Amino acid sequence: MSVVFDKPPLWRRAIPLFEGLDAPLLIAVGLLALAGMVIMYSSGYDHGSRFVDHGRNMLIAAVIMFGVAQVPPQRLMSVAVPLYALGVALLVAVALFGITKKGATRWINLGVVIQPSELLKIAMPLMLAWWFQKREGLLRPLDFVAAGLLLAVPVGLIMKQPDLGTSLLVMAAGLSVIFFAGLNWRLVLPPLVIGLLGMVLLVVFEPQLCANGVRWAVLHDYQQQRICTLLDPTRDPLGKGFHIIQGMIAIGSGGFFGKGFMSGTQTHLEFIPERTTDFIFAAYSEEFGLLGNLLLIAGFVFLILRGLSMALEASTLFSRLLAGAITMIFFTYAFVNMGMVSGILPVVGVPLPFVSYGGTAMVTLGLALGMLLSIGRAKRLVQT
């Protein structure tokens, strides 16, 4: 006598893939992605297939996110060193054989053209989290020095390309791991004080430092111009200051409730440059106003607090450091993007997470979010 077992339907077999995933975190990211789709439809209506492409990029990122969420943190730890070594090797290859576009050498052709610096946004926190996990309980000052060197190598190579935005994100991810690993506050405060003092001096002596013919030895010309433009956008209102001025006009003209969906004049009359990518926050602010901004910021605040909570509850040092670093990546993305569009930070190429158009950035964020979900999932499965 043979026994026939009915094969369960596909939806029932897929249930284990979602077990243990952090529902509040997924809901928050889903709402941010929905806001991104709404404003992309409005700001990208005349950009051909940009809205459809944005949806496709989100779908790809979601698949990667759910796939990575199934990988245990121990397996993630095992790929940290190879991924970091591959990323640094590709950065060296870019410096030697890279493709130059608009004065920047950031790409390399390996059959397909790729930008290796994007890989370091993930590889850097993985590598440093692995480094401190291996030295748990035996940390010495030299271990923090070695971690700083591991961070300085890729950041230096990326800055040389030059790519200020990506180097800032990689540096923020690495420094957050080093800080969460227990770096003494006495070593943190002096650089902060020097940085604040430098900002004050820059504001005070701005007319002399930004005068024609004055060159700063430590920065590229375009980086110097961005800082000078931030201090006084009206210096070149139709040139280098145009982005900041139009962004601030769009944000201010939205008022409290905004002009309404598809009704942003600065957006649809094409005054906002890069309105579907780096400056999409200006388009969003114009159409949804201060109220919409507060809701969007609340979504990012919840995402960051939830990520930090998952980092505190993680079961291993590696998981805690990685979760904390990934959360700070989300914070840095959002803070820098909103800051540069609002005119309080220099303009750099940093997208707004889950909102801006861009396939590479969306995939990177999906990968990072998948790792964060993996850490939270491992904790929940152990508890149950």
Stockholm file with secondary structure:
# STOCKHOLM 1.0

chainA/1-384         MSVVFDKPPLWRRAIPLFEGLDAPLLIAVGLLALAGMVIMYSSGYDHGSRFVDHGRNMLIAAVIMFGVAQVPPQRLMSVAVPLYALGVALLVAVALFGITKKGATRWINLGVVIQPSELLKIAMPLMLAWWFQKREGLLRPLDFVAAGLLLAVPVGLIMKQPDLGTSLLVMAAGLSVIFFAGLNWRLVLPPLVIGLLGMVLLVVFEPQLCANGVRWAVLHDYQQQRICTLLDPTRDPLGKGFHIIQGMIAIGSGGFFGKGFMSGTQTHLEFIPERTTDFIFAAYSEEFGLLGNLLLIAGFVFLILRGLSMALEASTLFSRLLAGAITMIFFTYAFVNMGMVSGILPVVGVPLPFVSYGGTAMVTLGLALGMLLSIGRAKRLVQT
#=GR chainA/1-384 SS CCCCCCCCCHHHHHHHHHTTCCHHHHHHHHHHHHHHHHHHHHHTTTSTTHHHHHHHHHHHHHHHHHHHHTSCHHHHHHTHHHHHHHHHHHHHHHHHHCEEETTEEEEEESSSEECTHHHHHHHHHHHHHHHHHHTTTCCCHHHHHHHHHHHHHHHHHHHHTTCHHHHHHHHHHHHHHHHHTTCCHHHHHHHHHHHHHHHHHHHHTHHHHTSTTCCCTTSCHHHHHHHHHHHCGGGSTTTTTHHHHHHHHHHHHTTTTCSCTTCCHHHHTTCSTTTTTTTHHHHHHHHHHHHHHHHHHHHHHHHHHHHHHHHHHCSSHHHHHHHHHHHHHHHHHHHHHHHHHHTSSCCCSCCCTTTSCCHHHHHHHHHHHHHHHHHHHHHHHHHC
#=GC SS_cons         CCCCCCCCCHHHHHHHHHTTCCHHHHHHHHHHHHHHHHHHHHHTTTSTTHHHHHHHHHHHHHHHHHHHHTSCHHHHHHTHHHHHHHHHHHHHHHHHHCEEETTEEEEEESSSEECTHHHHHHHHHHHHHHHHHHTTTCCCHHHHHHHHHHHHHHHHHHHHTTCHHHHHHHHHHHHHHHHHTTCCHHHHHHHHHHHHHHHHHHHHTHHHHTSTTCCCTTSCHHHHHHHHHHHCGGGSTTTTTHHHHHHHHHHHHTTTTCSCTTCCHHHHTTCSTTTTTTTHHHHHHHHHHHHHHHHHHHHHHHHHHHHHHHHHHCSSHHHHHHHHHHHHHHHHHHHHHHHHHHTSSCCCSCCCTTTSCCHHHHHHHHHHHHHHHHHHHHHHHHHC
//
